[in-house]
Amino acid sequence: MAVNIDSVEAARQIDEEICLLVKSSQYAIIDDLEDSPLKWPLCIFATIAIVPAVPQILHEFHVSNPLYSTLVVSIWELGEGIGPFVVAPLSELYGRMPVYHVGNTLFVFCLVASATSTNISALIALRFLSGLTTTCLTLGPSIIGDLFVQEERGRTMAVALLLKMLGPFGAPLLGSYVAQEKGWRWVIGIIAVTVGVLHVISLVFLRETYAPVLLRRQSKLRRNIVASNFQGIKAEMTVRHFQSLLRPLKMLFSSPMLFILSLYISFSYGLGYLLITTMTPIFQGLYGLSLGDVGWAFVGRPMGNVLGIILYGLMSDRYLKYNIERYGTAQPESRLLFMAIGSITLPIGFFVYGWTLAYSTYWIAPLVGTAIIGFSSALIALPIQNYLVDAFGDYAASAIAVSIIMEAMSGAFIPLAGPPLYSILGYGLGNGLLGLFAAAFAPVAIATFRYGHLIRGDRHRWTD
């Protein structure tokens, strides 16, 4: 089939004009549309409620291998690591909302199926599929990038992450008491109902936020050139679809800053997930907490998250504006000052957590360590996500997808080292070793803040 080159070139020029219009206006043109995305809501939902119920699950399915206690939780992350390969490029082709709504529908179905699992293998497989269909982690920061200009993203990202942290704050408490009174299936069932209700609300109220897609819809030049040229345009779009799906991999191996920051945030995330997956047996074994009460052991980390988010939300945009007033401009690397701070405090948290456990101090003392870890993790994750949105612009979804893929892989596999690590070295030396690993990353984090602008590269190399 012959492709009409003139039609393809015309279509390409239309897209280039749209992208230039968006970039030159800093999305201000969207304010003139009838439904301004600056007024549209954003919904992020996260859950770790099943973690305290894992011993109950293993008992019901007659599983004695301790690795399954970690795998039941961490397999979700493996699914999250694969999903962004498709979610991010498709959102940059068709818009955020179609991908978001389809993903949420599949997510609800997977949760319902998980709650009715009849064996451990089925539950693990469905947990993997649940992670695979999670779209909010990839699309959430990208939507914020769509809606807000650079000087406003720090505080907005902090508010969004603060809402997201309500899950880790309350979910273990809810999960532990629900599992104790009703069983683990009710834990997943309640989550499925909650997500289902939010999904219905999102179908009614959420609107598209991705500016290139909005402008294509509004423009009279939206590829309606002539009917006879449709096949040529369709062939060109097929090539673009394939290129877009490969974009996250291309960015990973061609952007040193993206690789370094994604590696660091994934390492921090993996360590945090190791803590989450091992806390239930630790606190039940050392302190004799019941299934219901063990949920309180998870409170320290999200409290630290909240403190870190508040600090970042109050100071990040102010620091950015300070740089603009002093130097006339602000590099995206300005965001990474708080990451450097978090890299210094993260090892301290592991040392406090490990040695308070080793000496069996009062059970609240280790929570101080987890709070420091949570504080540090927030100061690492938030600036990196903000940086990726600022530095990669229209391709922020693909850049964030790269970091989420690496985070998810770390969250899936690093926690598997937890049980044997503590069995061999104990809680003091085991967490001390994790603290040393975290400390080794601190110089890298500080160097990226100071010199990242020299190695960042040009984001426009990823255009199709």
C-alpha positions in Angstrom: 0.0 0.0 0.0 1.4 3.3 -1.0 1.7 6.0 1.6 0.9 9.6 0.7 4.1 11.4 1.8 2.5 14.9 1.5 -0.3 13.9 3.9 2.2 12.3 6.4 4.3 15.4 6.3 1.3 17.7 6.8 0.2 15.6 9.8 3.6 15.8 11.2 3.7 19.6 10.8 0.4 19.8 12.6 1.7 18.0 15.6 4.9 20.1 15.7 2.8 23.3 15.6 0.6 22.0 18.5 3.7 21.1 20.6 5.3 24.5 19.9 2.1 26.3 20.9 1.9 24.4 24.1 5.5 25.0 25.0 5.4 28.7 24.2 2.3 29.3 26.2 3.3 27.2 29.2 -0.2 25.6 28.9 -1.8 29.0 29.5 -3.9 28.4 26.4 -5.8 25.7 28.3 -7.2 28.4 30.5 -9.3 29.5 27.6 -11.0 26.1 27.1 -14.4 25.6 28.6 -13.3 23.0 31.0 -10.0 24.2 32.5 -7.9 21.3 33.8 -6.6 23.6 36.6 -10.0 22.9 38.2 -10.1 19.2 37.7 -9.7 16.8 40.6 -6.9 14.4 41.1 -7.3 11.0 42.8 -4.5 8.8 44.0 -5.2 5.6 46.0 -2.6 3.3 47.5 -2.8 0.4 49.9 -0.7 -2.0 51.9 -3.6 -3.1 54.1 -2.9 -6.8 53.5 0.6 -6.7 55.1 -0.5 -7.4 58.7 -2.8 -10.2 57.5 0.0 -12.2 55.7 0.5 -14.7 58.6 -3.2 -15.4 58.6 -3.1 -16.0 54.8 -0.1 -18.4 55.1 -1.9 -20.3 57.9 -5.1 -20.7 55.8 -3.2 -22.0 52.8 -0.9 -24.2 54.9 2.3 -22.5 53.7 5.3 -22.7 56.0 8.1 -21.2 53.8 8.9 -17.8 55.3 9.8 -16.3 51.8 6.1 -16.5 50.9 5.4 -13.9 53.7 7.4 -11.4 51.7 6.4 -12.7 48.2 2.7 -12.2 48.8 3.3 -8.5 49.3 6.3 -7.8 47.0 4.9 -9.6 43.9 2.6 -6.6 43.6 5.7 -4.5 42.9 6.8 -6.7 40.1 3.5 -6.0 38.3 3.9 -2.3 38.9 7.3 -2.6 37.3 5.9 -3.9 34.0 2.8 -1.8 33.7 4.5 1.6 33.2 6.1 0.3 30.0 2.7 0.5 28.4 0.9 3.1 30.6 3.2 6.0 30.1 3.6 5.9 26.3 -0.1 5.3 25.7 -0.9 8.3 28.0 1.3 10.4 25.8 -0.5 9.2 22.7 -4.1 9.1 23.7 -4.2 11.2 26.8 -4.2 10.4 30.6 -7.9 9.6 31.1 -8.5 6.7 28.7 -5.5 4.9 30.2 -6.4 5.8 33.7 -10.0 4.6 33.4 -9.2 1.3 31.7 -6.5 0.6 34.3 -8.8 1.3 37.2 -11.5 -1.0 35.8 -9.1 -3.9 35.4 -7.7 -3.1 38.9 -11.1 -3.5 40.5 -11.6 -6.8 38.8 -8.2 -8.1 40.0 -9.0 -7.1 43.6 -12.3 -8.9 43.6 -10.6 -12.0 42.2 -7.9 -11.8 44.8 -10.4 -11.7 47.6 -11.9 -15.0 46.3 -8.6 -16.8 45.8 -8.6 -20.5 46.7 -4.8 -21.1 47.0 -1.6 -19.3 47.5 -0.5 -19.5 43.9 -3.7 -17.9 42.6 -3.4 -15.1 45.2 0.1 -14.4 44.2 -0.8 -14.3 40.5 -3.7 -12.0 41.1 -1.6 -9.7 43.3 0.8 -9.5 40.4 -2.0 -8.6 38.0 -3.3 -6.0 40.5 0.1 -4.3 40.5 0.2 -4.5 36.7 -3.1 -2.6 36.3 -2.1 0.2 38.7 -1.9 3.4 36.7 -2.1 6.2 39.3 1.6 5.9 40.3 2.7 6.7 36.7 0.0 9.1 35.8 -0.4 11.0 39.1 2.9 13.1 38.8 2.4 13.5 35.1 -1.1 15.0 35.6 0.3 17.4 38.1 2.9 18.4 35.5 -0.1 19.0 33.1 -2.0 21.2 35.5 0.6 23.4 37.2 3.5 25.5 36.1 7.0 24.8 37.5 6.9 27.4 40.3 3.7 25.7 41.7 4.5 22.0 41.3 6.5 21.5 44.5 3.7 22.3 46.9 1.1 20.5 44.7 3.2 17.4 44.4 3.6 17.5 48.2 -0.2 17.7 48.7 -0.8 14.8 46.3 1.8 12.6 48.0 0.4 13.6 51.4 -3.0 12.2 50.3 -1.3 9.1 48.9 0.4 8.6 52.3 -3.0 8.3 54.0 -3.0 4.7 52.7 0.3 3.6 54.4 -0.8 5.5 57.5 -4.2 4.0 58.0 -4.2 0.8 55.9 -2.1 -1.4 58.2 -4.3 -0.3 61.1 -7.5 -1.1 59.3 -6.1 -4.3 57.8 -4.9 -5.7 61.1 -8.2 -5.2 62.9 -10.4 -6.2 60.0 -8.3 -9.4 59.5 -8.5 -10.2 63.2 -12.3 -9.8 63.3 -13.4 -10.8 59.7 -10.5 -12.4 58.0 -8.0 -11.4 55.3 -10.5 -11.7 52.5 -12.5 -8.8 53.9 -9.4 -6.6 53.9 -9.1 -7.0 50.1 -12.9 -6.7 49.7 -13.1 -3.4 51.5 -10.3 -2.1 49.3 -12.1 -3.3 46.1 -15.3 -1.6 47.2 -13.4 1.7 48.0 -11.6 1.7 44.7 -14.8 0.8 42.8 -16.6 3.8 44.3 -13.7 6.2 43.6 -13.5 4.8 40.0 -17.2 5.6 39.4 -16.7 9.1 40.7 -13.6 9.5 38.5 -15.6 8.4 35.4 -18.1 11.2 36.1 -15.8 14.1 37.1 -12.3 13.6 35.8 -11.4 15.2 32.5 -8.4 15.0 30.2 -5.3 17.1 31.3 -2.7 16.3 28.6 -2.3 19.5 26.6 -1.3 18.1 23.2 -4.3 15.8 23.2 -6.7 18.6 24.3 -5.3 20.9 21.6 -5.7 18.2 18.9 -9.3 17.8 19.9 -9.9 21.6 19.7 -8.0 22.3 16.6 -9.7 22.3 13.2 -6.4 20.8 11.8 -6.8 17.5 13.8 -5.7 15.4 10.8 -8.9 15.9 8.8 -6.9 16.6 5.7 -8.8 14.7 3.1 -10.5 11.3 3.3 -8.3 9.7 0.6 -5.2 10.4 2.7 -6.4 8.6 5.8 -4.4 5.4 5.1 -1.2 7.3 4.9 -1.8 9.0 8.2 -2.8 5.7 9.8 0.5 4.1 8.7 2.5 7.0 10.1 0.6 6.7 13.4 1.4 3.0 13.6 5.1 3.9 13.4 4.7 6.5 16.1 2.9 4.1 18.4 5.8 1.7 18.2 8.3 4.5 18.8 6.4 5.8 21.8 6.3 2.3 23.4 10.1 2.2 23.2 10.6 5.7 24.6 11.0 4.8 28.3 13.8 2.3 27.4 15.5 4.8 25.2 15.4 7.4 27.9 16.7 5.0 30.5 19.9 4.3 28.5 20.5 7.7 27.0 20.0 10.0 30.1 22.6 9.6 32.8 20.6 11.7 35.3 17.5 9.7 34.8 19.4 6.5 35.3 21.2 7.7 38.5 18.0 9.2 40.1 15.9 6.2 39.2 18.5 3.9 40.7 18.6 5.9 43.9 14.9 6.3 44.4 14.4 2.6 43.6 17.1 1.6 46.2 15.4 3.8 48.8 12.0 2.4 47.9 13.3 -1.2 48.1 14.7 -0.7 51.6 11.4 0.8 52.7 9.5 -2.2 51.3 11.9 -4.6 53.1 10.9 -2.9 56.4 7.2 -3.2 55.6 7.3 -6.8 54.7 9.2 -7.9 57.8 7.6 -5.8 60.5 4.7 -8.0 61.3 6.7 -11.1 62.3 9.3 -8.9 64.1 6.9 -7.1 66.3 4.7 -10.1 66.9 7.8 -12.2 67.8 9.7 -9.6 69.9 6.9 -7.7 71.6 4.0 -10.2 71.5 1.6 -7.9 69.6 -1.7 -9.4 68.5 -2.8 -9.4 64.9 -5.0 -6.3 65.6 -2.4 -4.4 67.6 0.5 -5.1 65.2 -1.0 -2.5 62.8 0.3 0.2 65.2 3.9 -0.8 64.4 3.4 0.6 60.9 2.5 4.1 62.1 6.1 5.5 62.5 7.1 5.4 58.8 4.0 7.2 57.4 4.3 9.8 60.2 7.9 10.5 59.0 6.6 10.6 55.5 4.1 13.3 56.5 6.8 15.4 58.2 9.0 15.1 55.1 6.2 16.1 52.8 5.3 19.1 54.9 8.9 20.3 54.9 9.2 19.9 51.2 5.8 21.4 50.5 6.7 24.5 52.5 10.2 25.0 51.3 10.6 23.6 47.7 8.8 26.3 45.7 10.2 29.0 47.9 13.7 27.8 47.2 12.9 27.6 43.5 11.6 31.2 43.5 14.6 32.3 45.5 16.9 31.0 42.7 14.8 32.7 40.0 15.0 36.0 41.9 18.7 35.7 42.5 19.9 34.2 39.2 17.1 35.0 36.8 16.3 31.3 36.3 16.1 28.0 38.2 17.5 24.8 37.0 15.4 21.6 37.7 18.3 20.5 39.9 17.2 23.0 42.4 14.6 20.5 43.5 17.3 18.0 44.5 18.6 20.0 47.5 16.0 18.2 49.7 17.0 14.8 48.2 20.6 15.5 49.4 19.3 16.2 52.9 17.3 12.9 52.9 20.3 10.9 51.8 22.1 12.0 54.9 19.3 11.2 57.4 18.3 7.8 55.8 21.2 5.8 57.2 20.5 7.3 60.7 17.0 5.8 60.6 18.3 2.3 59.9 20.8 2.5 62.7 18.2 3.6 65.2 15.7 1.0 64.0 18.1 -1.9 64.0 19.8 -1.4 67.3 16.7 -0.6 69.3 15.3 -3.9 68.0 18.5 -5.7 68.9 18.3 -4.5 72.5 14.5 -5.1 72.7 13.8 -1.6 73.9 10.3 -0.5 74.3 8.3 -1.1 71.1 7.8 2.6 70.4 11.6 3.2 70.2 12.0 1.3 66.9 9.2 3.4 65.5 11.4 6.5 65.9 13.8 4.8 63.5 11.1 4.0 61.0 9.8 7.6 61.3 13.3 8.9 60.4 13.4 6.4 57.4 9.9 7.7 56.3 11.0 11.3 56.6 14.1 10.6 54.5 12.2 8.5 51.9 9.8 11.4 51.4 12.6 13.9 50.9 14.2 11.5 48.4 11.1 10.6 46.4 9.3 13.9 46.1 12.2 16.0 44.7 13.1 13.3 42.2 9.5 13.0 40.9 9.3 16.8 40.8 12.7 17.0 39.0 11.5 14.5 36.3 8.4 16.6 35.6 10.4 19.8 35.4 13.3 18.4 33.4 11.4 16.2 30.9 8.3 18.3 30.1 6.0 16.7 27.6 7.8 13.4 28.2 7.5 13.4 31.9 5.2 10.4 31.9 7.9 8.3 30.2 10.6 9.5 32.6 8.5 8.8 35.6 7.6 5.4 34.2 11.4 4.6 34.1 11.7 5.5 37.8 8.6 3.6 38.8 9.7 0.5 36.8 13.0 0.5 38.7 11.2 1.2 42.0 8.9 -1.7 41.5 11.7 -4.1 40.6 13.5 -3.1 43.8 10.3 -3.4 45.8 9.7 -6.9 44.4 13.2 -8.4 45.0 15.1 -6.4 47.7 12.5 -7.5 50.4 13.3 -11.1 49.6 16.6 -10.5 51.3 15.0 -9.4 54.5 14.3 -12.8 56.3 17.7 -14.4 55.6 19.5 -11.1 56.3 18.0 -10.8 59.8 18.3 -14.6 60.4 22.1 -14.5 59.7 23.1 -11.0 61.1 20.3 -10.2 63.5 18.4 -7.0 63.7 21.3 -4.8 64.8 23.9 -5.8 62.3 21.4 -6.5 59.5 19.9 -3.0 59.6 23.3 -1.5 60.2 24.4 -3.0 56.9 21.4 -1.5 55.2 22.3 1.8 56.7 25.9 1.5 55.3 24.5 0.8 51.9 22.3 3.9 52.2 25.2 6.0 53.4 27.2 5.0 50.3 24.6 6.6 48.1 24.7 10.0 49.9 27.8 11.4 48.0 26.1 10.5 44.7 22.9 12.3 45.8 24.8 15.4 46.8 26.8 15.3 43.6 23.7 15.2 41.4 22.3 18.3 43.2 25.6 20.2 42.7 26.5 19.1 39.2 23.4 17.4 37.7 22.9 20.2 35.2 26.2 19.3 33.5 25.1 15.8 32.7 21.3 16.2 32.3 21.3 16.3 28.5 18.6 17.5 26.1 15.1 16.2 26.6 14.2 16.9 23.0 16.2 13.9 21.8 13.2 11.7 22.8 10.7 13.2 20.4 9.5 10.9 17.7 
